[in-house]
Amino acid sequence: MSEELFESYRIKVDPGQAKLRLDKYLFSRMEKVSRNIIQNGIAEGMVLVNGEEVKSNYKVRPDDIITVYSSGFNPEHFELKAEDIPLDIRYEDDYLMVIYKPAGLVVHPGVGNRSGTLVNALLHYVSQKELPIMEGNEPDRPCLVHRIDKDTSGLMVVAKSEKAMTGLAKQFFDHSIDREYQALVWGAPEPESSIIDAHIGRHLKDRLKQAVFPDGKHGKHAVTHYDVLEDLYYVSLVRCKLETGRTHQIRVHFAHKGHPLFNDSKYGGDKIMKGTVFTRYKQFVQNCFELISRHALHAKSIGFTHPITGERMHFESEFPDDLQAVLDKWRHYVKHQKSMKNEAEG
């Protein structure tokens, strides 16, 4: 999920400072921030030392410049409120829910989104004073064991009890959750079925973006399995299954391969990447961009073992109207092109 980042701390280490682990040093300098959250921030590339990403066990040295970025949102100083926002619930029992999140709905509060989020809706719907919070998460993220980007549509599972939270979190950790996404990407990925295995971490220059680090020196291990479902001349519908769940993983992996998601402004998909130079084609693509004002990514299905009953569960979802409209338009374009080609050959 995209977040507006701010430089919240800039610390110059004292000349007499003895060598100390970075996470311990920051824990001693930052009030009301747990060491777990500090370690997560370091792993996400939110902490730089002398302009470079480092690990939690980095030993600070005299005169080091430590820069800490944050979303500018401190849940300690913010009251999370229940709001009557409609939820599209596809399954519910006493322990968990499967929810269809529409594109445009932010999952949890942050800068610029202090209200109107999925979490605000969950607080109203569940009507519990004590909702489960996963270890390492901030207090503004009750019920959440995973999240999807604001402009990604599709299915999410949320926990309603501590036991369900623990059980689901373990499945995410063990990679036993089945998650299928479908995306419209520029071009035709080759081979048609493959695995993208490349580390992902926060971009070294643009902190609002993620980037691939092929040498593995930065970021975290990230694996995306994909296969092409439909070749639509200059774009392709692909199915993606996540082995890991890094921020913007599908978007970053496909952009790295030269096939950014259709209309993904953050990773270069909001301009014509494949096709002809003809004005009519350019207008056709522009019309498609207007139909879907976001990146073309949908969380199509999710499967997991119920953490209480042990039952294996699987849920499928339909494409939202905007993505379906764009797919139909490209399919019509392909049909028209083939018809013209047959006439010319005939």
SEVEXTI-457699 format. One line per 3 residues: number of its first residue (from 1); their letters; for each residue x, y, z of N, C-alpha, C. Coordinates in steps of 0.1 Angstrom, whole numbers, plus 5000, padded with zeros to 4 digits. Example, Ala and Ser with C-alpha at 12.3 -4.5 7.8 and 13.67 -1.06 7.14 Angstrom:
1) AS) 5132,4943,5078,5123,4955,5078,5132,4967,5078  5128,4978,5071,5137,4989,5071,5129,5000,5079
END
This chain:
1) MSE) 5008,4988,5000,5000,5000,5000,5009,5012,5000  5005,5022,4992,5013,5034,4991,5011,5043,5003  5021,5049,5008,5020,5058,5020,5029,5070,5018
4) ELF) 5024,5082,5022,5032,5094,5021,5042,5093,5032  5055,5094,5028,5065,5093,5038,5071,5106,5042  5076,5107,5054,5082,5119,5059,5095,5115,5067
7) ESY) 5104,5124,5066,5116,5122,5074,5113,5127,5089  5111,5117,5098,5106,5120,5111,5117,5122,5121  5129,5115,5118,5140,5117,5127,5153,5118,5119
10) RIK) 5162,5127,5123,5176,5127,5117,5185,5128,5129  5193,5118,5131,5202,5117,5143,5216,5116,5139  5225,5125,5145,5239,5123,5143,5244,5117,5155
13) VDP) 5251,5106,5154,5256,5098,5165,5267,5106,5172  5267,5106,5185,5277,5114,5193,5291,5108,5190  5301,5117,5190,5315,5113,5188,5320,5102,5198
16) GQA) 5314,5102,5210,5319,5092,5220,5311,5080,5221  5301,5078,5211,5292,5067,5212,5300,5053,5210  5298,5044,5219,5303,5030,5217,5295,5023,5207
19) KLR) 5301,5013,5201,5294,5005,5190,5282,4998,5197  5270,5000,5190,5258,4995,5196,5249,4991,5184  5241,4980,5185,5232,4976,5174,5223,4988,5171
22) LDK) 5220,4989,5158,5211,5000,5154,5198,5000,5161  5191,4988,5161,5178,4987,5167,5178,4991,5182  5188,4987,5189,5189,4990,5203,5192,5005,5205
25) YLF) 5200,5011,5196,5203,5025,5197,5191,5034,5195  5183,5030,5184,5171,5038,5181,5160,5036,5192  5160,5024,5198,5150,5021,5209,5153,5030,5221
28) SRM) 5166,5033,5223,5169,5042,5234,5167,5057,5231  5165,5060,5218,5164,5074,5214,5149,5078,5210  5141,5068,5207,5128,5071,5202,5117,5067,5212
31) EKV) 5110,5077,5218,5100,5074,5228,5087,5067,5222  5081,5059,5230,5069,5052,5226,5069,5044,5213  5081,5040,5209,5082,5031,5198,5088,5018,5202
34) SRN) 5082,5007,5200,5087,4994,5204,5099,4990,5195  5107,4981,5201,5119,4976,5194,5114,4968,5182  5103,4961,5183,5098,4953,5172,5094,4962,5160
37) IIQ) 5087,4973,5163,5083,4982,5152,5096,4988,5146  5106,4991,5154,5119,4997,5149,5125,4986,5139  5125,4974,5143,5132,4963,5135,5124,4961,5122
40) NGI) 5111,4962,5123,5103,4961,5110,5106,4973,5101  5107,4985,5107,5110,4997,5099,5124,4995,5092  5133,4990,5099,5147,4988,5093,5146,4978,5082
43) AEG) 5139,4967,5084,5137,4957,5074,5130,4962,5061  5121,4972,5063,5113,4978,5052,5121,4989,5045  5133,4992,5050,5141,5003,5043,5137,5017,5048
46) MVL) 5130,5018,5059,5126,5031,5064,5136,5038,5073  5147,5031,5075,5158,5037,5082,5171,5036,5074  5178,5047,5072,5190,5048,5065,5201,5053,5074
49) VNG) 5213,5047,5072,5225,5052,5079,5235,5057,5068  5238,5070,5069,5246,5076,5059,5241,5074,5045  5227,5074,5044,5221,5073,5031,5220,5059,5025
52) EEV) 5223,5049,5033,5223,5035,5028,5214,5027,5037  5207,5017,5031,5200,5007,5039,5209,4998,5047  5206,4994,5059,5214,4985,5067,5204,4976,5074
55) KSN) 5210,4966,5082,5202,4957,5089,5202,4961,5104  5193,4955,5111,5191,4958,5126,5204,4956,5134  5212,4946,5129,5224,4944,5137,5236,4952,5133
58) YKV) 5234,4962,5124,5244,4972,5121,5249,4979,5134  5262,4980,5136,5267,4987,5148,5269,5002,5145  5262,5010,5152,5263,5025,5149,5277,5029,5153
61) RPD) 5282,5039,5146,5296,5045,5148,5295,5060,5151  5305,5065,5157,5305,5080,5159,5303,5087,5146  5295,5098,5146,5292,5107,5135,5284,5100,5124
64) DII) 5279,5088,5126,5269,5083,5116,5257,5092,5116  5251,5094,5104,5238,5101,5102,5227,5091,5100  5218,5090,5110,5207,5081,5109,5194,5088,5105
67) TVY) 5188,5084,5094,5175,5090,5090,5164,5080,5091  5153,5084,5098,5142,5075,5100,5130,5081,5093  5124,5074,5084,5112,5078,5077,5100,5072,5083
70) SSG) 5089,5079,5082,5076,5073,5087,5065,5078,5078  5053,5073,5080,5041,5077,5073,5036,5091,5079  5042,5095,5089,5037,5107,5096,5025,5105,5104
73) FNP) 5021,5092,5106,5009,5089,5113,5012,5081,5126  5009,5087,5137,5012,5081,5150,4999,5077,5157  4997,5063,5157,4984,5059,5163,4983,5061,5178
76) EHF) 4995,5064,5184,4994,5068,5198,4987,5081,5200  4987,5090,5190,4980,5103,5192,4967,5104,5184  4961,5092,5180,4950,5092,5172,4940,5082,5176
79) ELK) 4927,5087,5178,4917,5078,5182,4910,5072,5170  4911,5059,5169,4905,5051,5158,4890,5050,5161  4882,5055,5151,4868,5055,5153,4861,5045,5144
82) AED) 4850,5039,5149,4841,5031,5141,4833,5039,5132  4831,5035,5119,4824,5042,5110,4815,5033,5102  4803,5037,5099,4793,5029,5093,4795,5029,5077
85) IPL) 4804,5021,5073,4808,5020,5059,4804,5006,5055  4797,5005,5043,4792,4992,5039,4804,4982,5036  4802,4970,5040,4812,4959,5037,4806,4949,5028
88) DIR) 4814,4944,5018,4810,4933,5010,4816,4920,5015  4808,4914,5024,4812,4902,5031,4809,4889,5023  4819,4881,5020,4816,4869,5012,4815,4857,5021
91) YED) 4821,4858,5033,4819,4847,5042,4822,4852,5056  4815,4847,5066,4817,4851,5080,4813,4840,5090  4821,4838,5100,4817,4830,5112,4822,4838,5124
94) DYL) 4822,4831,5135,4826,4837,5148,4841,4841,5149  4849,4836,5139,4863,4837,5141,4870,4846,5130  4864,4846,5118,4870,4853,5107,4860,4858,5097
97) MVI) 4864,4866,5087,4856,4871,5076,4864,4871,5064  4858,4868,5052,4864,4871,5039,4856,4882,5033  4864,4892,5029,4858,4905,5025,4863,4908,5011
100) YKP) 4854,4913,5002,4857,4918,4989,4860,4933,4991  4873,4937,4989,4876,4951,4990,4876,4958,4976  4868,4968,4974,4868,4975,4961,4880,4984,4959
103) AGL) 4884,4986,4947,4895,4995,4944,4891,5009,4950  4901,5016,4956,4899,5029,4961,4897,5029,4976  4894,5018,4982,4892,5017,4997,4906,5014,5003
106) VVH) 4910,5023,5012,4922,5022,5019,4920,5011,5030  4930,5003,5033,4928,4992,5043,4929,4997,5057  4939,5006,5060,4940,5011,5074,4944,5026,5074
109) PGV) 4941,5033,5085,4944,5047,5085,4959,5051,5083  4961,5062,5077,4974,5067,5075,4973,5082,5071  4984,5088,5067,4984,5102,5063,4974,5104,5052
112) GNR) 4965,5114,5053,4955,5117,5043,4944,5107,5043  4944,5097,5051,4933,5087,5052,4931,5084,5067  4928,5094,5075,4925,5092,5089,4912,5085,5092
115) SGT) 4904,5085,5082,4891,5078,5083,4886,5072,5070  4875,5066,5070,4869,5060,5057,4877,5048,5053  4883,5041,5061,4891,5029,5057,4884,5016,5061
118) LVN) 4890,5005,5056,4884,4992,5059,4884,4990,5074  4895,4994,5081,4895,4992,5095,4884,4999,5103  4882,5012,5098,4870,5019,5104,4857,5012,5103
121) ALL) 4855,5006,5091,4843,4998,5088,4842,4986,5097  4854,4979,5098,4854,4967,5106,4851,4969,5121  4856,4980,5126,4853,4984,5140,4838,4986,5142
124) HYV) 4831,4992,5133,4817,4994,5134,4809,4981,5132  4813,4973,5123,4806,4961,5120,4807,4950,5131  4820,4948,5136,4822,4938,5146,4817,4942,5159
127) SQK) 4818,4955,5162,4813,4960,5175,4819,4953,5187  4832,4953,5187,4840,4947,5198,4849,4958,5203  4851,4958,5217,4861,4968,5222,4875,4963,5220
130) ELP) 4877,4949,5221,4890,4944,5220,4891,4935,5207  4897,4941,5197,4899,4933,5184,4913,4928,5184  4916,4917,5178,4929,4911,5178,4939,4920,5169
133) IME) 4951,4922,5174,4961,4929,5167,4973,4920,5166  4978,4917,5153,4989,4908,5151,5002,4914,5157  5010,4906,5163,5023,4910,5170,5031,4917,5159
136) GNE) 5036,4929,5163,5044,4937,5154,5037,4947,5146  5023,4946,5146,5015,4956,5140,5012,4967,5149  5009,4979,5143,5005,4990,5151,4991,4990,5155
139) PDR) 4986,4997,5165,4973,4996,5170,4962,5000,5160  4966,5007,5150,4956,5011,5140,4952,5000,5130  4957,4988,5132,4955,4977,5123,4949,4964,5129
142) PCL) 4938,4966,5136,4932,4954,5142,4926,4945,5131  4925,4932,5134,4919,4922,5125,4928,4919,5113  4938,4926,5110,4946,4925,5098,4957,4915,5099
145) VHR) 4957,4905,5090,4968,4896,5088,4975,4898,5075  4969,4905,5066,4976,4909,5054,4968,4921,5048  4973,4927,5038,4966,4939,5032,4968,4939,5017
148) IDK) 4960,4946,5010,4962,4948,4996,4962,4963,4993  4968,4968,4982,4970,4982,4979,4956,4988,4978  4956,5001,4981,4943,5009,4979,4937,5007,4966
151) DTS) 4944,5007,4955,4938,5007,4942,4938,4992,4936  4940,4982,4944,4938,4968,4940,4925,4964,4946  4917,4957,4938,4904,4952,4942,4906,4937,4946
154) GLM) 4896,4932,4953,4896,4917,4955,4895,4913,4970  4898,4900,4972,4895,4893,4984,4905,4895,4995  4901,4897,5007,4910,4897,5019,4903,4888,5030
157) VVA) 4912,4882,5038,4906,4875,5050,4911,4883,5062  4901,4885,5072,4904,4893,5084,4900,4884,5096  4907,4886,5107,4905,4878,5119,4896,4885,5129
160) KSE) 4887,4877,5136,4878,4883,5146,4882,4879,5160  4892,4870,5161,4896,4865,5174,4911,4863,5174  4917,4863,5187,4931,4861,5188,4936,4848,5182
163) KAM) 4928,4837,5184,4932,4824,5180,4932,4823,5165  4922,4830,5158,4921,4830,5144,4933,4838,5138  4936,4850,5145,4947,4858,5141,4960,4850,5141
166) TGL) 4962,4843,5152,4975,4835,5153,4976,4824,5142  4964,4817,5140,4964,4806,5130,4966,4811,5116  4959,4822,5112,4961,4828,5099,4975,4833,5097
169) AKQ) 4980,4840,5107,4993,4846,5106,5004,4835,5103  5002,4824,5110,5012,4813,5108,5011,4807,5094  4999,4807,5088,4998,4802,5074,5004,4812,5064
172) FFD) 5003,4825,5067,5010,4834,5058,5025,4833,5060  5029,4831,5072,5044,4829,5074,5049,4816,5067  5041,4805,5068,5045,4793,5062,5042,4792,5047
175) HSI) 5036,4802,5041,5033,4803,5027,5023,4792,5023  5014,4789,5032,5004,4779,5029,4991,4785,5025  4990,4798,5025,4978,4805,5020,4979,4805,5005
178) DRE) 4968,4802,4998,4968,4802,4983,4961,4816,4979  4969,4824,4972,4964,4837,4968,4966,4838,4953  4956,4840,4945,4957,4842,4931,4952,4856,4927
181) YQA) 4961,4863,4920,4958,4876,4915,4957,4875,4900  4949,4883,4893,4950,4885,4879,4952,4899,4875  4961,4901,4865,4965,4914,4862,4966,4916,4847
184) LVW) 4963,4928,4842,4965,4931,4828,4979,4938,4827  4988,4932,4819,5001,4938,4818,5004,4942,4804  5014,4951,4802,5018,4955,4789,5027,4943,4783
187) GAP) 5025,4940,4770,5033,4931,4763,5029,4916,4766  5038,4907,4761,5036,4893,4763,5048,4887,4771  5046,4885,4784,5057,4879,4792,5062,4866,4786
190) EPE) 5075,4864,4786,5082,4852,4781,5091,4847,4792  5090,4833,4794,5081,4824,4788,5067,4827,4794  5057,4820,4788,5043,4822,4792,5040,4817,4806
193) SSI) 5048,4808,4811,5046,4803,4825,5060,4803,4831  5061,4810,4842,5075,4810,4849,5074,4815,4863  5085,4817,4869,5087,4822,4882,5096,4834,4882
196) IDA) 5091,4845,4889,5100,4856,4891,5105,4856,4905  5118,4854,4906,5125,4853,4919,5135,4864,4920  5131,4875,4927,5140,4886,4928,5137,4894,4940
199) HIG) 5147,4898,4948,5145,4906,4960,5138,4919,4957  5129,4923,4967,5122,4936,4966,5125,4944,4979  5128,4956,4977,5129,4965,4988,5126,4979,4984
202) RHL) 5126,4988,4994,5123,5002,4991,5133,5008,4982  5128,5016,4972,5137,5022,4962,5148,5031,4970  5160,5030,4965,5171,5037,4972,5170,5052,4971
205) KDR) 5163,5057,4960,5162,5071,4958,5148,5077,4960  5138,5069,4956,5124,5073,4957,5118,5064,4968  5116,5069,4980,5112,5061,4991,5097,5057,4990
208) LKQ) 5090,5063,4981,5076,5060,4979,5074,5048,4970  5085,5043,4964,5084,5032,4955,5092,5020,4960  5089,5008,4955,5097,4996,4957,5106,4993,4945
211) AVF) 5116,4985,4946,5124,4982,4935,5130,4968,4936  5134,4962,4925,5140,4949,4925,5155,4950,4926  5161,4942,4934,5175,4941,4937,5180,4927,4933
214) PDG) 5184,4925,4920,5187,4912,4915,5199,4905,4922  5208,4913,4928,5219,4907,4935,5216,4903,4949  5204,4907,4954,5200,4903,4967,5207,4910,4978
217) KHG) 5214,4920,4975,5221,4928,4986,5211,4937,4994  5200,4940,4988,5190,4948,4995,5177,4941,4994  5167,4946,5002,5154,4941,5001,5152,4927,5007
220) KHA) 5140,4921,5004,5137,4908,5010,5134,4899,4998  5136,4886,5001,5133,4875,4991,5118,4876,4987  5116,4876,4973,5102,4877,4968,5101,4868,4956
223) VTH) 5090,4860,4956,5088,4850,4946,5073,4851,4941  5072,4853,4927,5059,4854,4921,5058,4843,4910  5048,4834,4911,5046,4824,4900,5035,4830,4891
226) YDV) 5037,4829,4878,5028,4835,4869,5026,4826,4856  5014,4828,4850,5012,4822,4836,5003,4831,4829  5005,4832,4816,4997,4840,4807,4984,4833,4804
229) LED) 4972,4840,4808,4959,4834,4805,4954,4838,4791  4957,4850,4787,4951,4855,4775,4961,4865,4768  4965,4862,4756,4973,4872,4748,4964,4881,4740
232) LYY) 4964,4894,4743,4956,4903,4737,4964,4913,4728  4972,4908,4720,4981,4916,4711,4992,4924,4719  4988,4935,4724,4998,4944,4730,4997,4944,4745
235) VSL) 4988,4937,4751,4987,4935,4765,4983,4920,4768  4985,4915,4780,4982,4902,4783,4975,4901,4797  4966,4892,4798,4960,4889,4811,4968,4878,4817
238) VRC) 4974,4880,4829,4982,4870,4836,4976,4866,4849  4979,4854,4853,4975,4849,4866,4988,4848,4874  4987,4854,4887,4999,4854,4895,4995,4847,4909
241) KLE) 5005,4839,4913,5003,4833,4926,5015,4837,4935  5013,4842,4946,5023,4848,4955,5028,4837,4964  5042,4835,4964,5048,4827,4974,5052,4835,4986
244) TGR) 5055,4848,4983,5058,4858,4994,5048,4869,4992  5048,4879,5002,5038,4890,5001,5045,4903,5004  5054,4907,4995,5061,4920,4997,5052,4931,4991
247) THQ) 5055,4943,4996,5048,4955,4992,5049,4957,4977  5038,4958,4970,5038,4961,4955,5044,4949,4947  5045,4937,4953,5053,4927,4947,5050,4924,4932
250) IRV) 5037,4922,4929,5034,4919,4915,5037,4931,4906  5034,4943,4910,5036,4955,4902,5051,4957,4900  5059,4955,4910,5074,4957,4908,5080,4946,4900
253) HFA) 5076,4933,4903,5082,4922,4895,5079,4923,4880  5067,4927,4876,5064,4927,4862,5070,4940,4856  5071,4951,4863,5078,4963,4858,5092,4959,4855
256) HKG) 5098,4952,4864,5112,4948,4863,5114,4939,4850  5105,4931,4847,5105,4923,4835,5102,4931,4822  5099,4943,4823,5095,4951,4812,5081,4950,4808
259) HPL) 5072,4945,4817,5058,4944,4815,5050,4950,4826  5051,4963,4828,5043,4969,4839,5028,4967,4838  5021,4968,4849,5007,4966,4849,5001,4978,4841
262) FND) 4990,4975,4834,4983,4985,4826,4978,4996,4835  4981,5009,4831,4978,5021,4838,4983,5022,4853  4995,5016,4855,5001,5017,4868,5011,5029,4867
265) SKY) 5006,5040,4873,5013,5053,4871,5026,5052,4879  5027,5045,4890,5039,5045,4899,5050,5037,4892  5047,5027,4884,5058,5019,4878,5058,5019,4863
268) GGD) 5053,5030,4857,5054,5032,4843,5044,5026,4833  5033,5021,4839,5023,5014,4830,5012,5024,4825  5014,5037,4828,5003,5046,4824,5007,5054,4811
271) KIM) 5015,5048,4803,5018,5053,4790,5019,5041,4780  5018,5043,4767,5018,5032,4758,5032,5026,4757  5032,5013,4761,5044,5005,4761,5046,4996,4749
274) KGT) 5035,4992,4743,5035,4983,4731,5024,4988,4721  5026,4985,4709,5015,4989,4699,5020,4997,4687  5011,5003,4681,5014,5010,4668,5015,5025,4671
277) VFT) 5020,5033,4661,5021,5047,4662,5009,5054,4657  4999,5047,4652,4988,5053,4646,4979,5061,4657  4974,5072,4652,4966,5081,4661,4954,5073,4667
280) RYK) 4947,5065,4658,4936,5058,4663,4939,5048,4674  4951,5042,4673,4955,5033,4684,4958,5040,4697  4965,5052,4696,4967,5060,4707,4954,5064,4714
283) QFV) 4944,5068,4706,4931,5072,4712,4925,5060,4719  4926,5048,4712,4920,5036,4718,4926,5033,4732  4939,5034,4733,4946,5032,4746,4942,5042,4756
286) QNC) 4941,5055,4752,4936,5066,4761,4922,5063,4766  4914,5058,4757,4900,5054,4761,4900,5043,4772  4910,5034,4770,4911,5023,4780,4916,5029,4794
289) FEL) 4925,5038,4793,4930,5044,4806,4919,5051,4813  4910,5057,4805,4898,5064,4812,4888,5055,4818  4888,5042,4812,4879,5033,4818,4883,5027,4831
292) ISR) 4897,5026,4833,4902,5021,4846,4912,5031,4851  4909,5039,4861,4918,5050,4865,4927,5045,4876  4932,5033,4875,4941,5026,4885,4949,5015,4878
295) HAL) 4958,5009,4885,4965,4998,4880,4956,4986,4879  4957,4978,4868,4948,4967,4865,4952,4954,4873  4949,4954,4885,4952,4942,4894,4941,4939,4903
298) HAK) 4938,4926,4904,4926,4921,4911,4930,4908,4919  4927,4908,4932,4929,4897,4940,4918,4887,4938  4919,4878,4929,4909,4869,4924,4904,4859,4933
301) SIG) 4913,4852,4941,4909,4842,4950,4918,4841,4962  4913,4834,4972,4921,4832,4984,4917,4818,4990  4927,4810,4994,4924,4797,5000,4932,4796,5013
304) FTH) 4927,4790,5023,4934,4788,5036,4927,4777,5044  4934,4773,5054,4928,4763,5063,4922,4771,5075  4909,4768,5078,4903,4775,5089,4910,4772,5101
307) PIT) 4915,4783,5108,4924,4781,5120,4917,4774,5132  4904,4773,5132,4896,4767,5143,4891,4753,5139  4885,4752,5128,4878,4740,5124,4888,4730,5116
310) GER) 4898,4736,5110,4907,4728,5102,4902,4726,5088  4891,4731,5084,4885,4729,5071,4893,4738,5061  4896,4732,5049,4903,4739,5039,4892,4747,5031
313) MHF) 4894,4760,5030,4884,4769,5024,4890,4777,5012  4881,4779,5002,4885,4786,4990,4874,4795,4985  4878,4808,4982,4869,4818,4977,4873,4824,4964
316) ESE) 4864,4826,4955,4867,4832,4942,4859,4845,4941  4864,4855,4933,4856,4867,4932,4856,4871,4917  4846,4879,4913,4845,4884,4899,4853,4896,4897
319) FPD) 4856,4899,4884,4863,4912,4881,4854,4923,4884  4859,4934,4889,4851,4947,4891,4848,4952,4877  4838,4961,4876,4833,4966,4864,4844,4973,4855
322) DLQ) 4853,4981,4862,4863,4988,4854,4873,4979,4847  4878,4969,4854,4887,4959,4848,4880,4951,4837  4868,4947,4840,4860,4939,4830,4858,4947,4818
325) AVL) 4855,4960,4819,4853,4968,4807,4865,4969,4799  4877,4971,4805,4889,4972,4798,4893,4959,4791  4891,4948,4797,4893,4935,4791,4884,4933,4779
328) DKW) 4871,4936,4780,4862,4935,4769,4866,4944,4757  4871,4955,4760,4876,4965,4750,4888,4959,4742  4897,4954,4750,4909,4948,4743,4905,4935,4735
331) RHY) 4896,4927,4740,4891,4916,4733,4885,4919,4720  4877,4930,4720,4870,4935,4708,4881,4940,4698  4891,4947,4704,4902,4952,4695,4909,4940,4688
334) VKH) 4912,4929,4695,4919,4918,4690,4910,4911,4679  4897,4910,4682,4888,4904,4672,4887,4912,4659  4887,4926,4661,4887,4934,4649,4900,4933,4641
337) QKS) 4911,4933,4648,4924,4931,4641,4925,4918,4633  4920,4908,4639,4920,4895,4632,4911,4895,4620  4900,4901,4622,4890,4902,4610,4896,4910,4599
340) MKN) 4903,4921,4602,4909,4929,4591,4920,4921,4584  4928,4913,4592,4939,4905,4587,4933,4894,4578  4922,4888,4582,4916,4878,4573,4911,4883,4560
343) EAE) 4905,4895,4561,4900,4902,4549,4912,4905,4539  4923,4910,4545,4934,4913,4536,4940,4901,4530  4941,4890,4537,4946,4877,4532,4937,4871,4522
346) G) 4924,4873,4524,4914,4867,4515,4913,4874,4502
END
